[in-house]
Amino acid sequence: MTKVMRWLQFASDKVDRLAIWISILYAFIVTVLVLGSVFLRMAGSAPSWSEEMARWLLVGIAFISSSVALKRGAHIGITSLVKSLPYSLLVKIIIQASNVLVLVFLVYMFWFGLDAALKAVDQTGDIIPVSVVFVKLQIPIGALMMITHVLYCIAGIFTEDDPKTFLLSQ
C-alpha cells in the first residue's frame, strides 16, 4: 500500500468515525427534544422552537449519515452486472467511471451547497432567531465527508487486485 493510499484510508476512517459520532449526537438530541416536547405539550407548555430545532438536526443527520452509509456501501446501487463479470480491465473501468461520476456529483453538491449556505448568512429560522447558515452548512460538510471516501475508492482501484472491493454500493 502506498503512502497516499495509507493517508487516504486514514482520512476516510477518521471522517467516518467523526460522522458516526455527530450522527449519534444529533439523533440523541432529536430524540430527547421530541420526547420532551411531547410531554411538555401534554402538560400544556411545549416550547415553540422544538419542532424547528428537530427539523434542523434531521437535515444534519441526513447529510452527515450519508457519509457513513457511503463508507459501508449501503447506498442503493445496481452492482449485479459488475459483480457477475470476471475480473478484467472492463470491470475496473466500469467501477472507476462510476466512482468518478459520484465524485463529480459530490463536488457539485459541495460547491453549490456551500454557495447556498453562504448566501443564507442573513436568513434566520422562522422561530429560532439564529442564522440558517449552520443548517445549510450540513450539505457541504456531508459532501466533503463523502468526497473523502470516494477519493479513497478511486485511488484504491489502482492499488488493489480486486477492484470490486471499491464499489460504492455492495
Disulfide bonds with the S-S distance in Angstrom:
none
